[in-house]
Amino acid sequence: MPDRRNVLTPEALAMMDTIARTGSFAAAARELGKVPSALTYNVRQLEDALDVLLFDRSSRQAQLTAAGEELLTEGRRLLIEMDAVANRVRRVATGWETQLTIAVDVVMSQVTIFELCEAFYARCAEQNVEHGTRLRLRSEVLAGTWEALISGQADLAIGVGTQSQPPAGIEFALLGEMEFVFAVAPHHPLAAHEGPISDTELLRHRAVAVADSALRMSPITVNILPGQDVLTVSSTQAKIEAQIRCMGCGYIPEPMARPHVEAGRLVVKEVERSRQAAVLGYAWRAGVGSKGKRAPLGLALQWWLNQLESPATRRALLERHTGPWGG
């Protein structure tokens, strides 16, 4: 029987993740640049070492057993921890992180985020940082933005809500408020409605909603009435497009709706139900040393936090939605 430590490697865990994500050995083999028989052999080595079955052989798809699901879950956690260890070692040696992952909620200004990325790379070049920090941007929605940070998949989250108290080890700061407006296409039935629109009337019309990207945390549903027909999309930009095409109605961040309202593609309507502005912020993982003491933050994260302290940057993230990437 193969030794567990010899076969339970980062490569093997990454292979399991690829097979589960792609749904088949053949697809995983293509992605990894291997032949399917090589993956089958590696999986059997894992199974022999752990003395369990990881995949259901009666299924034509790569269907994980309960043991396989557990290995996949723990394997993903271990891979994240391994990356974190490498990141901390690099940070101790140079002050700069190997990689900085930033989760950005879809309501944030994309043009501002990319301008910040440009400025970050320019700063690294000025400092002559060898093998500079790699940036990784994640697009998230609602609770998914928090989840990416809390689960360790992101170092910084921009655009998080204030629905819950940040857990230990997470720092939080306010960005500001974002107003939302109820908007429909000019040819939508509600566009001709006189006076504030009631919930009873709203219930008769399809809503467009952006799916919460959280996988483990409880997803957040906003302004959807019980029993209402819903078209669910993956981003606020897709939601706006659907509403312009008269496929439904719903609330849109006012800065994102503004150019479409001015161009006549959307009409803002008043509704009876009260709607408060969303209070948004940003959060980051605080540095923790080997003995539980507060460790200094990496230079890359410090740079981003310094930018976010600027009132102009905060305002741009909330309001600047026009430009090459902003619509």
DRENDO-1510 file (C-alpha; in Angstrom, 1 decimal, always signed):
<recs>
REC; n; res; u; v; w
REC; 1; MET; +0.0; +0.0; +0.0 .
REC; 2; PRO; +1.4; +3.4; -0.9 .
REC; 3; ASP; +2.4; +5.7; +2.0 .
REC; 4; ARG; -0.2; +8.3; +2.7 .
REC; 5; ARG; +2.3; +11.2; +2.9 .
REC; 6; ASN; +3.9; +10.2; -0.4 .
REC; 7; VAL; +0.6; +10.3; -2.3 .
REC; 8; LEU; -1.3; +13.0; -0.4 .
REC; 9; THR; +0.6; +15.9; -2.2 .
REC; 10; PRO; -0.5; +19.4; -3.3 .
REC; 11; GLU; -0.5; +18.1; -6.9 .
REC; 12; ALA; -2.8; +15.2; -5.9 .
REC; 13; LEU; -5.2; +17.6; -4.1 .
REC; 14; ALA; -5.2; +20.0; -7.1 .
REC; 15; MET; -5.9; +17.0; -9.4 .
REC; 16; MET; -9.0; +16.1; -7.2 .
REC; 17; ASP; -10.2; +19.7; -7.4 .
REC; 18; THR; -9.8; +19.7; -11.2 .
REC; 19; ILE; -11.7; +16.4; -11.7 .
REC; 20; ALA; -14.5; +17.6; -9.4 .
REC; 21; ARG; -14.7; +21.0; -11.1 .
REC; 22; THR; -14.6; +19.7; -14.7 .
REC; 23; GLY; -16.9; +16.8; -14.0 .
REC; 24; SER; -15.0; +14.0; -15.8 .
REC; 25; PHE; -11.5; +12.4; -15.9 .
REC; 26; ALA; -11.3; +13.2; -19.6 .
REC; 27; ALA; -12.0; +16.9; -19.2 .
REC; 28; ALA; -9.6; +17.1; -16.2 .
REC; 29; ALA; -6.9; +15.3; -18.2 .
REC; 30; ARG; -7.2; +17.9; -21.1 .
REC; 31; GLU; -6.9; +20.8; -18.6 .
REC; 32; LEU; -3.9; +19.3; -16.9 .
REC; 33; GLY; -2.2; +18.2; -20.1 .
REC; 34; LYS; -2.3; +14.5; -19.2 .
REC; 35; VAL; -3.9; +11.3; -20.5 .
REC; 36; PRO; -7.1; +10.0; -18.6 .
REC; 37; SER; -5.3; +6.8; -17.7 .
REC; 38; ALA; -2.7; +8.7; -15.8 .
REC; 39; LEU; -5.3; +10.4; -13.7 .
REC; 40; THR; -7.1; +7.1; -13.1 .
REC; 41; TYR; -3.8; +5.6; -11.8 .
REC; 42; ASN; -3.2; +8.6; -9.5 .
REC; 43; VAL; -6.7; +8.4; -8.1 .
REC; 44; ARG; -6.3; +4.7; -7.4 .
REC; 45; GLN; -3.0; +5.4; -5.6 .
REC; 46; LEU; -4.9; +7.9; -3.4 .
REC; 47; GLU; -7.6; +5.4; -2.7 .
REC; 48; ASP; -5.2; +2.6; -1.9 .
REC; 49; ALA; -3.2; +4.9; +0.5 .
REC; 50; LEU; -6.4; +6.1; +2.3 .
REC; 51; ASP; -8.2; +2.8; +2.0 .
REC; 52; VAL; -11.4; +4.4; +0.7 .
REC; 53; LEU; -13.2; +4.9; -2.5 .
REC; 54; LEU; -13.1; +8.5; -3.7 .
REC; 55; PHE; -15.3; +8.2; -6.8 .
REC; 56; ASP; -18.5; +6.2; -7.6 .
REC; 57; ARG; -17.4; +3.8; -10.3 .
REC; 58; SER; -21.1; +3.1; -11.2 .
REC; 59; SER; -21.6; +6.6; -12.5 .
REC; 60; ARG; -20.5; +7.7; -15.9 .
REC; 61; GLN; -19.6; +11.1; -14.5 .
REC; 62; ALA; -16.8; +11.8; -12.0 .
REC; 63; GLN; -19.2; +11.4; -9.0 .
REC; 64; LEU; -17.5; +11.8; -5.7 .
REC; 65; THR; -18.3; +9.6; -2.8 .
REC; 66; ALA; -18.8; +11.0; +0.7 .
REC; 67; ALA; -15.1; +10.3; +1.4 .
REC; 68; GLY; -14.2; +12.0; -1.8 .
REC; 69; GLU; -16.2; +15.1; -0.9 .
REC; 70; GLU; -14.5; +15.3; +2.4 .
REC; 71; LEU; -11.0; +15.0; +0.8 .
REC; 72; LEU; -12.0; +17.6; -1.7 .
REC; 73; THR; -13.2; +20.0; +1.0 .
REC; 74; GLU; -10.1; +19.5; +3.2 .
REC; 75; GLY; -7.8; +19.5; +0.2 .
REC; 76; ARG; -9.0; +22.9; -0.9 .
REC; 77; ARG; -8.5; +24.2; +2.6 .
REC; 78; LEU; -5.0; +22.8; +2.7 .
REC; 79; LEU; -4.1; +24.3; -0.6 .
REC; 80; ILE; -5.3; +27.7; +0.6 .
REC; 81; GLU; -3.2; +27.3; +3.7 .
REC; 82; MET; -0.1; +26.3; +1.7 .
REC; 83; ASP; -0.5; +29.4; -0.4 .
REC; 84; ALA; -0.9; +31.4; +2.7 .
REC; 85; VAL; +2.3; +30.0; +4.2 .
REC; 86; ALA; +4.3; +30.7; +1.1 .
REC; 87; ASN; +2.9; +34.2; +1.1 .
REC; 88; ARG; +3.8; +34.8; +4.7 .
REC; 89; VAL; +7.4; +33.5; +4.2 .
REC; 90; ARG; +7.8; +35.8; +1.2 .
REC; 91; ARG; +6.4; +38.7; +3.1 .
REC; 92; VAL; +8.8; +38.1; +6.1 .
REC; 93; ALA; +11.7; +38.1; +3.7 .
REC; 94; THR; +10.8; +41.0; +1.5 .
REC; 95; GLY; +7.8; +42.8; +3.0 .
REC; 96; TRP; +5.9; +42.1; -0.3 .
REC; 97; GLU; +3.3; +39.4; -0.6 .
REC; 98; THR; +3.6; +36.8; -3.3 .
REC; 99; GLN; +0.0; +37.3; -4.2 .
REC; 100; LEU; -2.8; +39.7; -3.1 .
REC; 101; THR; -6.3; +38.6; -3.8 .
REC; 102; ILE; -9.0; +41.3; -3.8 .
REC; 103; ALA; -12.7; +40.4; -3.7 .
REC; 104; VAL; -14.7; +43.3; -5.3 .
REC; 105; ASP; -18.5; +43.5; -5.2 .
REC; 106; VAL; -20.1; +44.0; -8.6 .
REC; 107; VAL; -21.6; +47.4; -7.5 .
REC; 108; MET; -18.2; +48.9; -7.2 .
REC; 109; SER; -16.7; +51.1; -10.0 .
REC; 110; GLN; -14.7; +48.8; -12.2 .
REC; 111; VAL; -12.9; +51.6; -13.9 .
REC; 112; THR; -11.7; +52.8; -10.5 .
REC; 113; ILE; -10.5; +49.3; -9.5 .
REC; 114; PHE; -8.5; +49.0; -12.7 .
REC; 115; GLU; -7.0; +52.5; -12.3 .
REC; 116; LEU; -5.9; +51.4; -8.8 .
REC; 117; CYS; -4.4; +48.3; -10.3 .
REC; 118; GLU; -2.4; +50.4; -12.8 .
REC; 119; ALA; -1.2; +52.7; -10.0 .
REC; 120; PHE; -0.2; +49.7; -7.9 .
REC; 121; TYR; +1.9; +48.2; -10.7 .
REC; 122; ALA; +3.5; +51.7; -11.3 .
REC; 123; ARG; +4.4; +51.9; -7.6 .
REC; 124; CYS; +6.0; +48.4; -7.7 .
REC; 125; ALA; +8.1; +49.5; -10.8 .
REC; 126; GLU; +9.2; +52.7; -9.0 .
REC; 127; GLN; +10.3; +50.6; -6.0 .
REC; 128; ASN; +12.1; +48.2; -8.3 .
REC; 129; VAL; +10.3; +45.3; -6.6 .
REC; 130; GLU; +11.8; +42.1; -8.0 .
REC; 131; HIS; +9.1; +39.5; -8.8 .
REC; 132; GLY; +6.4; +41.9; -7.6 .
REC; 133; THR; +3.1; +40.9; -6.0 .
REC; 134; ARG; +0.7; +39.2; -8.3 .
REC; 135; LEU; -2.8; +40.7; -8.1 .
REC; 136; ARG; -5.9; +38.5; -8.3 .
REC; 137; LEU; -9.3; +40.1; -8.6 .
REC; 138; ARG; -12.5; +38.2; -7.7 .
REC; 139; SER; -15.9; +39.5; -8.7 .
REC; 140; GLU; -18.4; +38.8; -5.9 .
REC; 141; VAL; -22.1; +39.6; -5.0 .
REC; 142; LEU; -23.6; +40.5; -1.6 .
REC; 143; ALA; -22.6; +37.9; +1.0 .
REC; 144; GLY; -20.1; +36.3; -1.4 .
REC; 145; THR; -17.9; +39.3; -0.9 .
REC; 146; TRP; -17.7; +38.7; +2.8 .
REC; 147; GLU; -17.4; +34.9; +2.3 .
REC; 148; ALA; -14.3; +35.3; +0.0 .
REC; 149; LEU; -12.5; +37.2; +2.8 .
REC; 150; ILE; -13.7; +35.2; +5.8 .
REC; 151; SER; -12.9; +31.8; +4.1 .
REC; 152; GLY; -9.3; +33.0; +3.4 .
REC; 153; GLN; -9.8; +33.1; -0.4 .
REC; 154; ALA; -9.2; +36.9; -0.4 .
REC; 155; ASP; -7.0; +39.3; +1.5 .
REC; 156; LEU; -9.1; +42.4; +0.9 .
REC; 157; ALA; -12.8; +42.8; +0.2 .
REC; 158; ILE; -14.2; +46.0; -1.3 .
REC; 159; GLY; -17.9; +46.7; -1.2 .
REC; 160; VAL; -18.9; +44.6; +1.8 .
REC; 161; GLY; -22.2; +45.3; +3.5 .
REC; 162; THR; -22.6; +46.0; +7.2 .
REC; 163; GLN; -25.2; +43.3; +7.9 .
REC; 164; SER; -23.0; +41.4; +10.4 .
REC; 165; GLN; -20.2; +42.0; +12.8 .
REC; 166; PRO; -16.8; +41.2; +11.4 .
REC; 167; PRO; -15.3; +38.0; +12.9 .
REC; 168; ALA; -12.0; +38.0; +14.9 .
REC; 169; GLY; -9.0; +38.7; +12.7 .
REC; 170; ILE; -11.0; +40.9; +10.2 .
REC; 171; GLU; -10.7; +44.7; +10.2 .
REC; 172; PHE; -13.5; +46.9; +8.7 .
REC; 173; ALA; -13.8; +50.5; +7.5 .
REC; 174; LEU; -16.6; +52.4; +5.8 .
REC; 175; LEU; -16.6; +53.4; +2.2 .
REC; 176; GLY; -19.9; +55.3; +2.3 .
REC; 177; GLU; -23.5; +55.0; +1.2 .
REC; 178; MET; -24.9; +54.0; -2.2 .
REC; 179; GLU; -28.4; +55.1; -3.2 .
REC; 180; PHE; -30.6; +52.7; -5.2 .
REC; 181; VAL; -33.5; +53.6; -7.5 .
REC; 182; PHE; -36.4; +51.5; -8.8 .
REC; 183; ALA; -36.2; +51.5; -12.6 .
REC; 184; VAL; -38.0; +50.1; -15.6 .
REC; 185; ALA; -37.8; +50.4; -19.4 .
REC; 186; PRO; -39.9; +53.2; -21.0 .
REC; 187; HIS; -42.2; +50.6; -22.6 .
REC; 188; HIS; -42.6; +48.5; -19.4 .
REC; 189; PRO; -46.2; +48.5; -18.0 .
REC; 190; LEU; -45.0; +50.1; -14.8 .
REC; 191; ALA; -43.5; +53.1; -16.6 .
REC; 192; ALA; -47.1; +54.5; -17.1 .
REC; 193; HIS; -48.2; +53.8; -13.5 .
REC; 194; GLU; -49.4; +56.9; -11.7 .
REC; 195; GLY; -48.2; +57.5; -8.2 .
REC; 196; PRO; -46.1; +55.3; -5.9 .
REC; 197; ILE; -46.2; +51.6; -6.9 .
REC; 198; SER; -47.5; +49.2; -4.2 .
REC; 199; ASP; -46.2; +45.7; -3.4 .
REC; 200; THR; -49.5; +44.3; -4.7 .
REC; 201; GLU; -48.8; +45.9; -8.1 .
REC; 202; LEU; -45.1; +44.9; -8.0 .
REC; 203; LEU; -46.1; +41.3; -7.4 .
REC; 204; ARG; -47.7; +41.2; -10.8 .
REC; 205; HIS; -44.4; +41.9; -12.6 .
REC; 206; ARG; -41.2; +40.0; -13.0 .
REC; 207; ALA; -38.2; +41.2; -11.0 .
REC; 208; VAL; -34.6; +41.0; -12.1 .
REC; 209; ALA; -32.2; +39.9; -9.4 .
REC; 210; VAL; -28.4; +39.4; -9.1 .
REC; 211; ALA; -27.5; +36.0; -7.6 .
REC; 212; ASP; -25.6; +36.1; -4.4 .
REC; 213; SER; -22.2; +34.5; -5.0 .
REC; 214; ALA; -21.9; +33.0; -1.5 .
REC; 215; LEU; -21.5; +29.2; -1.5 .
REC; 216; ARG; -21.4; +28.5; +2.3 .
REC; 217; MET; -22.7; +31.6; +4.0 .
REC; 218; SER; -26.5; +32.3; +3.9 .
REC; 219; PRO; -27.2; +34.1; +0.6 .
REC; 220; ILE; -28.9; +37.5; +0.8 .
REC; 221; THR; -32.1; +38.3; -1.1 .
REC; 222; VAL; -33.0; +41.9; -1.4 .
REC; 223; ASN; -36.3; +43.4; -2.5 .
REC; 224; ILE; -37.9; +40.2; -3.9 .
REC; 225; LEU; -41.5; +39.7; -2.8 .
REC; 226; PRO; -42.7; +36.2; -1.8 .
REC; 227; GLY; -44.2; +34.5; -4.9 .
REC; 228; GLN; -42.8; +37.1; -7.3 .
REC; 229; ASP; -41.5; +35.8; -10.7 .
REC; 230; VAL; -37.7; +36.4; -10.8 .
REC; 231; LEU; -35.1; +36.5; -13.6 .
REC; 232; THR; -31.7; +35.8; -11.9 .
REC; 233; VAL; -28.5; +37.1; -13.5 .
REC; 234; SER; -24.9; +37.1; -12.5 .
REC; 235; SER; -24.0; +40.8; -12.4 .
REC; 236; THR; -25.4; +44.2; -12.0 .
REC; 237; GLN; -24.4; +45.0; -15.6 .
REC; 238; ALA; -26.5; +42.0; -16.7 .
REC; 239; LYS; -29.4; +43.1; -14.5 .
REC; 240; ILE; -29.4; +46.6; -16.1 .
REC; 241; GLU; -29.3; +45.1; -19.6 .
REC; 242; ALA; -32.3; +42.8; -18.8 .
REC; 243; GLN; -34.3; +45.8; -17.4 .
REC; 244; ILE; -33.5; +47.9; -20.5 .
REC; 245; ARG; -34.8; +45.1; -22.6 .
REC; 246; CYS; -38.0; +45.1; -20.6 .
REC; 247; MET; -37.4; +41.6; -19.2 .
REC; 248; GLY; -38.2; +42.8; -15.6 .
REC; 249; CYS; -38.0; +45.5; -13.1 .
REC; 250; GLY; -36.0; +46.2; -9.9 .
REC; 251; TYR; -33.6; +48.4; -7.9 .
REC; 252; ILE; -30.4; +49.5; -9.5 .
REC; 253; PRO; -27.5; +51.5; -7.9 .
REC; 254; GLU; -28.3; +55.1; -8.7 .
REC; 255; PRO; -24.8; +55.9; -10.1 .
REC; 256; MET; -25.1; +52.9; -12.4 .
REC; 257; ALA; -28.6; +53.8; -13.5 .
REC; 258; ARG; -27.9; +57.5; -14.1 .
REC; 259; PRO; -26.5; +57.4; -17.6 .
REC; 260; HIS; -29.3; +55.1; -18.8 .
REC; 261; VAL; -31.9; +57.3; -17.2 .
REC; 262; GLU; -30.4; +60.4; -18.9 .
REC; 263; ALA; -30.3; +58.6; -22.2 .
REC; 264; GLY; -34.0; +57.5; -21.9 .
REC; 265; ARG; -33.2; +53.8; -21.7 .
REC; 266; LEU; -34.6; +53.5; -18.2 .
REC; 267; VAL; -37.3; +55.4; -16.2 .
REC; 268; VAL; -37.1; +55.8; -12.4 .
REC; 269; LYS; -40.4; +55.2; -10.6 .
REC; 270; GLU; -41.5; +55.8; -7.0 .
REC; 271; VAL; -42.5; +52.8; -4.9 .
REC; 272; GLU; -44.5; +52.7; -1.6 .
REC; 273; ARG; -42.0; +50.5; +0.3 .
REC; 274; SER; -39.2; +52.5; +1.9 .
REC; 275; ARG; -35.7; +52.0; +0.7 .
REC; 276; GLN; -32.6; +53.1; +2.6 .
REC; 277; ALA; -29.3; +53.7; +1.1 .
REC; 278; ALA; -26.9; +50.7; +1.3 .
REC; 279; VAL; -24.0; +51.3; +3.7 .
REC; 280; LEU; -20.9; +49.7; +2.2 .
REC; 281; GLY; -17.3; +49.3; +3.4 .
REC; 282; TYR; -14.1; +47.4; +2.9 .
REC; 283; ALA; -12.5; +44.8; +5.1 .
REC; 284; TRP; -9.1; +43.0; +5.3 .
REC; 285; ARG; -7.4; +40.2; +7.1 .
REC; 286; ALA; -5.3; +41.5; +9.9 .
REC; 287; GLY; -1.8; +40.1; +10.2 .
REC; 288; VAL; -1.4; +37.4; +12.9 .
REC; 289; GLY; +2.1; +36.2; +14.0 .
REC; 290; SER; +3.1; +32.8; +15.1 .
REC; 291; LYS; +2.3; +33.4; +18.7 .
REC; 292; GLY; -1.0; +35.1; +18.1 .
REC; 293; LYS; +0.4; +38.6; +18.2 .
REC; 294; ARG; -0.5; +41.2; +15.6 .
REC; 295; ALA; +2.0; +40.9; +12.7 .
REC; 296; PRO; +2.7; +43.8; +10.3 .
REC; 297; LEU; +0.7; +43.8; +7.1 .
REC; 298; GLY; +2.3; +43.1; +3.8 .
REC; 299; LEU; +3.4; +46.1; +1.8 .
REC; 300; ALA; +1.0; +45.4; -1.1 .
REC; 301; LEU; -2.0; +45.3; +1.3 .
REC; 302; GLN; -0.8; +48.4; +3.1 .
REC; 303; TRP; -0.6; +50.2; -0.3 .
REC; 304; TRP; -4.2; +49.4; -1.1 .
REC; 305; LEU; -5.4; +50.3; +2.4 .
REC; 306; ASN; -3.7; +53.7; +2.0 .
REC; 307; GLN; -5.5; +54.3; -1.2 .
REC; 308; LEU; -8.8; +53.4; +0.3 .
REC; 309; GLU; -8.3; +56.0; +3.1 .
REC; 310; SER; -8.7; +58.7; +0.4 .
REC; 311; PRO; -12.2; +60.3; +0.4 .
REC; 312; ALA; -11.8; +60.8; -3.4 .
REC; 313; THR; -11.0; +57.1; -4.0 .
REC; 314; ARG; -14.0; +56.0; -1.8 .
REC; 315; ARG; -16.3; +58.4; -3.7 .
REC; 316; ALA; -15.0; +57.1; -7.1 .
REC; 317; LEU; -15.6; +53.5; -6.1 .
REC; 318; LEU; -19.2; +54.3; -5.2 .
REC; 319; GLU; -20.1; +56.8; -7.9 .
REC; 320; ARG; -17.9; +56.6; -11.0 .
REC; 321; HIS; -19.6; +54.1; -13.2 .
REC; 322; THR; -18.9; +55.7; -16.6 .
REC; 323; GLY; -15.8; +55.0; -18.7 .
REC; 324; PRO; -14.3; +52.1; -20.7 .
REC; 325; TRP; -15.4; +49.5; -18.2 .
REC; 326; GLY; -18.2; +51.3; -16.4 .
REC; 327; GLY; -20.9; +51.5; -19.0 .
</recs>
